Amino acid sequence: MSEPLYTLKCGKAGCFYPEYERKADLKDQTHYCPGCGHGITHKLMAEAIDELGIQDRVILVSPVGCSVFLYYYFDVGNVQVAHGRASAVATALKRARPEAIVISYQGDGDLAAIGSAEILHSANRGENITVLFVNNGIYGMTGGQMAPTTPVGAKTTTTPRGRNVWNDGYPLHISEVLSSLEGPSFIERVALGNPKQILQAKKAIRKALEAQIKGLGFSLVEVLSPCPTIWKMDPVEAQRYVREEMTRIYPLGAKRDRLAEAAPRPLPEAPPPLEEIPRLLKIDTRPSPPSARHLEGLEDRIKIAGFGGQGVLLLGQLIAEAGMDDGLEVSWLPSYGPEMRSGTSNCHVRLASKPVDSPLVTRPNILLAMNEPSLRKFLPDVADGGLVLYNGQHVPEDCHRPGVRVLAMPFAEMADSIGSAKAGNIVMLGALMALHPVLPDEKIDGALKRLVKTERWLELDRAAFACGKNAALELESCHA
Amino acid sequence: MMTVEAPPKVDKGRVAINREICKGCGLCVEACALHVLALSHEINRFGYHPAVYQGHGCNGCALCFYACPEPAALEVYKLEA
């Protein structure tokens, strides 16, 4: 009689690497503790991937936590991300590659604590990703601190007298919270408390992946999982704790299942081809021409200050961009309050023939003060030999400084007379270019064309520039 | 009168455990309703008592496989029909 024939029914899933990229004697073994739920969850996920035939399409996002080394084990696309950001990265991966099956694998420290914002908004947007949320109610990797999911009364290193709801709040029911949102198509809580629960977990994971394959939107499986080492239990006792205690706190079952009725989400709009992007962003990709003029040794440190709404930041941006177009090294650093109007506002601009070391301007050689408080605040900082333009009829008595040229002109009123006081900043720019001609007019005009959006304002600004320049030249000739 | 010899009883399944990969957590032993698995008295190179199959009695239900956290530690084979 021939030997009975046995064939393999269950073994290592095909989407695991045959050998793991670990130290030589560990290449067949995971890094998890004996009895850890991650290994089981990995196996269930691997079987689902094999059964659905999606190995070539899967991108797996590894979190921070014990499962940080997912990419050692799964022969799929792998990205390891910053703590808590797995579902945000998964969002980007899925949008960039809609044909991929993106799985965000996260623990309860990663997902429910530091990543609570990311998961909430990914779910609310209904991103077509699948999240495996492994909940063991503790921070395992870092040695057993309380997690948002820790049971009430549980002793951890940070709750040595037991979790106290008045001090530490209540266990966070992620599946229920997310099920209150419209975005998710499938959410189920499962457990690894015995083989029956484990087989149910497998079904749920497969269903969640099917939801993504069908394009139905966000799916999540919360897996109640043992952590024998940190719980200080043997694996069998930890499994019992999952089955009897954790499932009491966290009821099992589907919290959301729209697999039957949900319609596929529309695919994200295809991104423009890479070569289109400069045009869309209106970026000139031609190399900037070297400066035609001799500006060796130029090192302007310009401080522009005034009220918000006076065009302080735009003025700085114009100077910096015109300088850039002229082949200079430039920087522009805005600094402003939260108000869009009437708060204080200033910016730092550097124009130099050599690379700029820091965008900060602490000792300006040029100060453009759009109002008196700004003049008073920054005049003491101006370097000797510096130039100050002040938006006013005359320089206040006590604002003269030996060694610094302080010049007052009513820039806003001049602008008002040609159309709008708002163009006072450009009148000031014209005056600066008359007194300190470091940038050619056509470069200023090029920057204006780029930064000023409407034709009407562009015309007004051109007039304002000419007005400021002429007025300052006149002033100079009177002095001469 | 002709007599027909009864076929020898053949197990429907078999378990193969890699003793060097097994971490001796005991969850397969716990999962097996037929009690055909046990933890060995010997220790493996990592110092764990690996699970061992007693050699007969397996029905191939594979519950031990799903209870086992190590992807490559335990395999279940089924008798060809």
HADDOCK unambig.tbl for C-alpha pairs under 7 A between the chains (distance, minus, plus):
assign (segid A and resid 5 and name CA) (segid B and resid 79 and name CA) 5.83 0.50 0.50
assign (segid A and resid 5 and name CA) (segid B and resid 80 and name CA) 5.53 0.50 0.50
assign (segid A and resid 6 and name CA) (segid B and resid 77 and name CA) 5.63 0.50 0.50
assign (segid A and resid 6 and name CA) (segid B and resid 78 and name CA) 5.18 0.50 0.50
assign (segid A and resid 6 and name CA) (segid B and resid 79 and name CA) 4.38 0.50 0.50
assign (segid A and resid 6 and name CA) (segid B and resid 80 and name CA) 5.60 0.50 0.50
assign (segid A and resid 7 and name CA) (segid B and resid 77 and name CA) 5.14 0.50 0.50
assign (segid A and resid 7 and name CA) (segid B and resid 78 and name CA) 5.38 0.50 0.50
assign (segid A and resid 7 and name CA) (segid B and resid 79 and name CA) 6.45 0.50 0.50
assign (segid A and resid 7 and name CA) (segid B and resid 80 and name CA) 6.55 0.50 0.50
assign (segid A and resid 8 and name CA) (segid B and resid 76 and name CA) 6.15 0.50 0.50
assign (segid A and resid 8 and name CA) (segid B and resid 77 and name CA) 4.30 0.50 0.50
assign (segid A and resid 8 and name CA) (segid B and resid 78 and name CA) 6.30 0.50 0.50
assign (segid A and resid 9 and name CA) (segid B and resid 76 and name CA) 5.58 0.50 0.50
assign (segid A and resid 9 and name CA) (segid B and resid 77 and name CA) 4.98 0.50 0.50
assign (segid A and resid 9 and name CA) (segid B and resid 78 and name CA) 5.79 0.50 0.50
assign (segid A and resid 10 and name CA) (segid B and resid 62 and name CA) 6.96 0.50 0.50
assign (segid A and resid 10 and name CA) (segid B and resid 65 and name CA) 6.86 0.50 0.50
assign (segid A and resid 10 and name CA) (segid B and resid 75 and name CA) 5.60 0.50 0.50
assign (segid A and resid 10 and name CA) (segid B and resid 76 and name CA) 5.10 0.50 0.50
assign (segid A and resid 10 and name CA) (segid B and resid 77 and name CA) 6.86 0.50 0.50
assign (segid A and resid 11 and name CA) (segid B and resid 72 and name CA) 6.82 0.50 0.50
assign (segid A and resid 11 and name CA) (segid B and resid 74 and name CA) 6.78 0.50 0.50
assign (segid A and resid 11 and name CA) (segid B and resid 75 and name CA) 4.66 0.50 0.50
assign (segid A and resid 11 and name CA) (segid B and resid 76 and name CA) 6.65 0.50 0.50
assign (segid A and resid 12 and name CA) (segid B and resid 71 and name CA) 5.25 0.50 0.50
assign (segid A and resid 12 and name CA) (segid B and resid 72 and name CA) 5.13 0.50 0.50
assign (segid A and resid 28 and name CA) (segid B and resid 21 and name CA) 6.69 0.50 0.50
assign (segid A and resid 29 and name CA) (segid B and resid 21 and name CA) 5.88 0.50 0.50
assign (segid A and resid 29 and name CA) (segid B and resid 70 and name CA) 6.98 0.50 0.50
assign (segid A and resid 30 and name CA) (segid B and resid 70 and name CA) 6.79 0.50 0.50
assign (segid A and resid 34 and name CA) (segid B and resid 23 and name CA) 5.43 0.50 0.50
assign (segid A and resid 34 and name CA) (segid B and resid 24 and name CA) 6.77 0.50 0.50
assign (segid A and resid 34 and name CA) (segid B and resid 25 and name CA) 4.97 0.50 0.50
assign (segid A and resid 35 and name CA) (segid B and resid 25 and name CA) 5.09 0.50 0.50
assign (segid A and resid 35 and name CA) (segid B and resid 27 and name CA) 6.94 0.50 0.50
assign (segid A and resid 35 and name CA) (segid B and resid 69 and name CA) 6.24 0.50 0.50
assign (segid A and resid 36 and name CA) (segid B and resid 69 and name CA) 6.46 0.50 0.50
assign (segid A and resid 37 and name CA) (segid B and resid 69 and name CA) 6.61 0.50 0.50
assign (segid A and resid 39 and name CA) (segid B and resid 69 and name CA) 4.17 0.50 0.50
assign (segid A and resid 39 and name CA) (segid B and resid 70 and name CA) 5.63 0.50 0.50
assign (segid A and resid 39 and name CA) (segid B and resid 71 and name CA) 6.86 0.50 0.50
assign (segid A and resid 40 and name CA) (segid B and resid 66 and name CA) 6.96 0.50 0.50
assign (segid A and resid 40 and name CA) (segid B and resid 67 and name CA) 6.95 0.50 0.50
assign (segid A and resid 40 and name CA) (segid B and resid 68 and name CA) 6.51 0.50 0.50
assign (segid A and resid 40 and name CA) (segid B and resid 69 and name CA) 4.39 0.50 0.50
assign (segid A and resid 43 and name CA) (segid B and resid 71 and name CA) 6.05 0.50 0.50
assign (segid A and resid 195 and name CA) (segid B and resid 31 and name CA) 6.54 0.50 0.50
assign (segid A and resid 195 and name CA) (segid B and resid 63 and name CA) 5.79 0.50 0.50
assign (segid A and resid 195 and name CA) (segid B and resid 66 and name CA) 6.34 0.50 0.50
assign (segid A and resid 195 and name CA) (segid B and resid 67 and name CA) 5.81 0.50 0.50
assign (segid A and resid 198 and name CA) (segid B and resid 66 and name CA) 6.77 0.50 0.50
assign (segid A and resid 235 and name CA) (segid B and resid 25 and name CA) 5.75 0.50 0.50
assign (segid A and resid 235 and name CA) (segid B and resid 27 and name CA) 6.82 0.50 0.50
assign (segid A and resid 236 and name CA) (segid B and resid 26 and name CA) 6.83 0.50 0.50
assign (segid A and resid 236 and name CA) (segid B and resid 27 and name CA) 6.04 0.50 0.50
